[in-house]
């Protein structure tokens, strides 16, 4: 599906997932910058305890508090929050039971680890609950505090279970504060205000995980978003050359003549070696290009909006994040 066939104007919670190594956190950070552009206020949340946001923005480790970390193009602000399950549980105990001080004493004896071991879904309820609270929060003027929230979520293989909090706590509590809290969270993550975006590379495993993840989301009744194809490399060679390389029809002799005409070699034995090496490089490029086309055709089956993000030649730094954010905005994803 063409990217501009869908927009996300009504979405307030953008969940970003992807196979490890696809650049999930980088894309989440760039999306937050893109959404904040033009004067909006966006919260970027991480829940895995990896301090990925601080590394991407080249900042010290983030505490468990919302703080401004970047200014978006046009004056918007990006805030960040690294959710800590233990602190989230203390907030939970205070909110529903008025026992934060007792909770701190319990935390010293490992109550959070104990609780999340016997009920693994409870940890997900805690961290997604903090995120959904930020989505719902309103200021004194009655307006939402954040125009959008971007959640750097767990990898694709765990995303449906992570978000399906009602199902996860069904065996833990059927009534009471835990059940009510889970219902509040579910009301946000399963609503039209939420979109779950996938980050992939044009490689077999990430693409397959993306397709599997989308199927799991739909089965769980959760809202799928777009697909961000990361680290896209533009081909510098014409289609006719790639076709000839794929069919093993490249003639190194022609390359030797071309190198000589360009003044890069004298046409001797050294030129032949260079031409043969170039021929192999071109053939490898042609093979990779064809594999990427195959993966694009596989992604077409998902029928989701798709956005191509360029491979950054100089690596991902703050300047690179702004470049990716601009690409996201240009394609209509923010």
KAQUI-V209334 format. One line per field, one symbol per residue. burial: 1 if it has 9 or more other ideal C-beta (glycine too) atoms within 8 Angstrom, else 0. A space follows every 10 residues. Layout:
burial=???
This chain:
burial=1010000100 1111111110 0111111111 1111111101 1111111000 1111011000 0100001011 0110011111 1110101111 1111000001 0011001000 1100110010 1111111111 1101111000 0001011111 1110110011 1111110110 0100000110 1111111111 0011111111 1110011111 1111011101 0111111111 0100000000 1111110001 0100111011 0000100000 1101110110 0110111011 1100110110 0101111011 0100010001 1111111110 1011
